[in-house]
Amino acid sequence: MKDIEESPRRIPIMAETDVLVVGGGPAGLSAALSAAREGVDTMLIERYGCFGGNITQSMIGTIGWYRCAETVEAGGIGLEFELRAKEMGGSINTFNKEILTTEMGKFLEHKGLLVNGEPTYEILDTEMFKYIADTLIQEANIVPLLHCTVVNVLKDADTIIGVITESKSGRQAIMAKRVIDATGDADVAYYAGAPYRKDPKSALMGVTLNFSCSGVDVKEFFTYYLKEVQEKPGLFAYLRQSRELFFMDELSCLLEPIEDIKKGIKLTNDINIKSFWTHYAEAGDINSFNGIHMSEIDCTDVWDLTKAEIEGRKRIIQAVKKLRKRTPGFKKARLKNIGSSLGTRESRKILGEYNLTEHDVKNQARFEDTIGICPEFIDGFGTIILPTTGRYFHVPYGIILPRKVENLLVAGRCVAGDKVSHAATRQMVCCAITGQGAGVAAAVSIKDNVTCRQVDISKVQKALKNQGVRIE
Ligand SMILES: Cc1cc2nc3c(=O)[nH]c(=O)nc-3n(C[C@H](O)[C@H](O)[C@H](O)COP(=O)(O)OP(=O)(O)OC[C@H]3O[C@@H](n4cnc5c(N)ncnc54)[C@H](O)[C@@H]3O)c2cc1C
């Protein structure tokens, strides 16, 4: 492809701050909150109109679904999201009580996902979470900036000193003593020239466009669903029980209706429909269908993003038509909403001072520079490991520290690690841990006047413990 030279120009500095966090997903929110709570000036910038990242853009409220009776919790801001949402009326009870009396109930009980008949977690109401995130940000005196995209960085030799942004206000700069990249795609690290890896499209995790329906006769639907479960207990019987390992498809609550939808749709190889609704309301809402998956999409390629959004919407319309026609309870159903953005799972990963491995996440790795613990929760590449046994690994500082660029930290799903470790670090609970670790480390490094690479890790650990993070 041809290229042209862009002329250099002077641009205004719109703000200066101690810590600048780019990207307002679970990692970015945790980073900004933890930095601000350490008493440094903090700014949080987000390209869309609300904070929350995948939670609010793609309707992913299941931050705590891994939690089993024996799970050792990470603590910190990830847990705070759930507790605060519950307190503010922004969470949803997870399971339909009738379902709990079926094979599925037995299965959930066995997995420790039910304790004394009660679910171990609540789902975040992803619309309410927009407001909850605003509230948390305001309480912590963070300077928020929405509708603003980071498009480049400013450096002094190897040190990042700010970013360049594009918005309706034009091209402007923000100067910062420390920058935390929580863009999910490591955009800032990439612009700063930090080494990274990105698998070929064919090896990347798929993207998903989530949708919801209203006007569902939930009772009729569940009567049908319960009958299915009772008549076909095999649905849950063939779980492969080796420690905590089983296949996602076998957990699929709505396998049968979805199989039915599939029959009527001409699927191409890269578009698959299979999965489940996350939650439902008595009022007739059935929400966040996590099943319009598309593969071979590079979410750092704007043409691929466009293709997947348009193709995904087409599949959703087809799926709703089929649901109305074939699935009991859906006769009068209407499409309620489609995620405001495609949900993405994997793109660039930085090469860090340390790169987490499959061995680490599956063997309870321990690190001197731990910034938190992550329950052994691995979801990706065809398998799921749930933390049913209290196993966990340490999350080392080295995976958020990019090579070659100073005073930049990276948090969330783009931290350093191999393919299987990504299936653990991409989980929101782990994104919150790397975010909180980054925020605290940035603040401590400013207070001690050292670079992020030179920061005294024992001071970071002490501050994290004070913030309620379990680090050992
Ligand atoms: C369909 C689906 C279902 C999932 N289900 C679960 C689940 O049940 N449980 C679980 O724990 N995880 C789940 N995940 C994974 C999880 O949602 C993500 O891995 C997690 O949200 C990543 O968090 P993050 O903060 O790193 O990135 P994101 O949540 O992607 O947030 C990044 C933020 O940065 C902003 N941004 C990006 N680039 C820029 C830029 N240049 N300038 C300014 N802002 C920018 C984005 O708009 C976004 O708000 C799911 C993912 C998908 C796609």
The ligand as an SDF file (V2000), in Angstrom:
LIG
                    3D

 53 58  0  0  0  0  0  0  0  0999 V2000
  -17.6750  -12.2590   24.7140 C   0  0  0  0  0  0  0  0  0  0  0  0
  -16.7150  -12.2170   25.8610 C   0  0  0  0  0  0  0  0  0  0  0  0
  -17.0600  -12.8260   27.0650 C   0  0  0  0  0  0  0  0  0  0  0  0
  -16.1910  -12.7610   28.1500 C   0  0  0  0  0  0  0  0  0  0  0  0
  -16.5840  -13.3140   29.3260 N   0  0  0  0  0  0  0  0  0  0  0  0
  -15.8140  -13.1520   30.4340 C   0  0  0  0  0  0  0  0  0  0  0  0
  -16.2590  -13.6120   31.7080 C   0  0  0  0  0  0  0  0  0  0  0  0
  -17.3280  -14.1890   31.8330 O   0  0  0  0  0  0  0  0  0  0  0  0
  -15.4420  -13.4050   32.7760 N   0  0  0  0  0  0  0  0  0  0  0  0
  -14.2240  -12.7700   32.6720 C   0  0  0  0  0  0  0  0  0  0  0  0
  -13.5480  -12.5690   33.6760 O   0  0  0  0  0  0  0  0  0  0  0  0
  -13.7800  -12.3340   31.4590 N   0  0  0  0  0  0  0  0  0  0  0  0
  -14.5490  -12.4960   30.3560 C   0  0  0  0  0  0  0  0  0  0  0  0
  -14.1050  -12.0400   29.1320 N   0  0  0  0  0  0  0  0  0  0  0  0
  -12.7630  -11.4310   29.0370 C   0  0  0  0  0  0  0  0  0  0  0  0
  -12.7280  -10.0220   29.6010 C   0  0  0  0  0  0  0  0  0  0  0  0
  -13.9380   -9.3580   29.3330 O   0  0  0  0  0  0  0  0  0  0  0  0
  -11.5860   -9.1900   28.9890 C   0  0  0  0  0  0  0  0  0  0  0  0
  -10.4180   -9.9440   28.8500 O   0  0  0  0  0  0  0  0  0  0  0  0
  -11.3220   -7.9860   29.9100 C   0  0  0  0  0  0  0  0  0  0  0  0
  -12.4350   -7.1320   29.8600 O   0  0  0  0  0  0  0  0  0  0  0  0
  -10.0750   -7.2450   29.5030 C   0  0  0  0  0  0  0  0  0  0  0  0
   -9.9600   -6.1230   30.3260 O   0  0  0  0  0  0  0  0  0  0  0  0
   -9.0280   -4.9040   29.9110 P   0  0  0  0  0  0  0  0  0  0  0  0
   -9.2830   -3.8190   30.9120 O   0  0  0  0  0  0  0  0  0  0  0  0
   -7.6550   -5.3870   29.6940 O   0  0  0  0  0  0  0  0  0  0  0  0
   -9.5600   -4.4860   28.4710 O   0  0  0  0  0  0  0  0  0  0  0  0
  -11.0400   -3.9570   27.9430 P   0  0  0  0  0  0  0  0  0  0  0  0
  -12.0800   -4.4750   28.8480 O   0  0  0  0  0  0  0  0  0  0  0  0
  -11.0200   -4.3220   26.5330 O   0  0  0  0  0  0  0  0  0  0  0  0
  -10.8700   -2.4060   28.1640 O   0  0  0  0  0  0  0  0  0  0  0  0
   -9.9830   -1.6310   27.3710 C   0  0  0  0  0  0  0  0  0  0  0  0
  -10.5190   -0.2060   27.3100 C   0  0  0  0  0  0  0  0  0  0  0  0
   -9.5740    0.6280   26.6440 O   0  0  0  0  0  0  0  0  0  0  0  0
  -10.2330    1.4730   25.7060 C   0  0  0  0  0  0  0  0  0  0  0  0
   -9.2560    1.8010   24.6620 N   0  0  0  0  0  0  0  0  0  0  0  0
   -8.6890    0.9460   23.7750 C   0  0  0  0  0  0  0  0  0  0  0  0
   -7.7950    1.5750   23.0070 N   0  0  0  0  0  0  0  0  0  0  0  0
   -7.7990    2.8770   23.4080 C   0  0  0  0  0  0  0  0  0  0  0  0
   -7.0740    4.0260   22.9880 C   0  0  0  0  0  0  0  0  0  0  0  0
   -6.1480    3.9600   22.0110 N   0  0  0  0  0  0  0  0  0  0  0  0
   -7.3330    5.2090   23.6000 N   0  0  0  0  0  0  0  0  0  0  0  0
   -8.2640    5.2840   24.5970 C   0  0  0  0  0  0  0  0  0  0  0  0
   -8.9690    4.2230   25.0440 N   0  0  0  0  0  0  0  0  0  0  0  0
   -8.7280    3.0240   24.4570 C   0  0  0  0  0  0  0  0  0  0  0  0
  -11.3820    0.6050   25.2180 C   0  0  0  0  0  0  0  0  0  0  0  0
  -12.4220    1.3760   24.6400 O   0  0  0  0  0  0  0  0  0  0  0  0
  -11.8070   -0.1090   26.5090 C   0  0  0  0  0  0  0  0  0  0  0  0
  -12.7520    0.6320   27.2370 O   0  0  0  0  0  0  0  0  0  0  0  0
  -14.9430  -12.0920   28.0190 C   0  0  0  0  0  0  0  0  0  0  0  0
  -14.5860  -11.5040   26.8060 C   0  0  0  0  0  0  0  0  0  0  0  0
  -15.4630  -11.5500   25.7420 C   0  0  0  0  0  0  0  0  0  0  0  0
  -15.0820  -10.8810   24.4650 C   0  0  0  0  0  0  0  0  0  0  0  0
  1  2  1  0
  2  3  1  0
  2 52  2  0
  3  4  2  0
  4  5  1  0
  4 50  1  0
  5  6  2  0
  6  7  1  0
  6 13  1  0
  7  8  2  0
  7  9  1  0
  9 10  1  0
 10 11  2  0
 10 12  1  0
 12 13  2  0
 13 14  1  0
 14 15  1  0
 14 50  1  0
 15 16  1  0
 16 17  1  0
 16 18  1  0
 18 19  1  0
 18 20  1  0
 20 21  1  0
 20 22  1  0
 22 23  1  0
 23 24  1  0
 24 25  2  0
 24 26  1  0
 24 27  1  0
 27 28  1  0
 28 29  2  0
 28 30  1  0
 28 31  1  0
 31 32  1  0
 32 33  1  0
 33 34  1  0
 33 48  1  0
 34 35  1  0
 35 36  1  0
 35 46  1  0
 36 37  1  0
 36 45  1  0
 37 38  2  0
 38 39  1  0
 39 40  1  0
 39 45  2  0
 40 41  1  0
 40 42  2  0
 42 43  1  0
 43 44  2  0
 44 45  1  0
 46 47  1  0
 46 48  1  0
 48 49  1  0
 50 51  2  0
 51 52  1  0
 52 53  1  0
M  END
$$$$
